């Protein structure tokens, strides 16, 4: 049994299965619990952006896959390096056609040689958002790397950088951890 709390509405719903599970009243922060117990260390922090829903989260474990599947992302962007995946990660196996790997060193920014790869990912993400879809970006802690990518997507979708940062930090205060990450994000 999964219980979802949608902060925007203060609504609690209990589902016996994952089909139809959503938190449509975004912007919201959704906490997923299993049998009344908070799922240790895993939350999805979501907000409306570009006509759809954009979210960031910490790295998911295999046990988190059903919750992420219930959230129903159209694209999952993984920003951790291969050595951080540690065999517990299964999103690329669950959603091979909806998973994009864009590895960035912790507290770092993407190497300029990867600009073309980011452009491809951003184009897909912005198209999904414009169509009312959902994009989930994660790094290890769900703060720095994922925060800079989400902020950059919000800016690319047309938001003012300062307004976008305030909205993002309203749902995830630790989003964008370094000045270099902020500079990369604001290149939008």
Protein Blocks (a to p, Z undefined) as FASTA:
>chain_A
ZZdddfklopacddfbfghpacfkbccdddddeehiacehiacddddeehiacddddddd
fklmmmmmmnopabdcdfbdfklnnopacklmmmmmlcccddddehiacdfklmmmmmmm
mmmmmmmmmnopacddddfkopmmmmmmmmmmmmmnopafklmmmmmmmmmmmgojbfkl
mmmmmnZZ
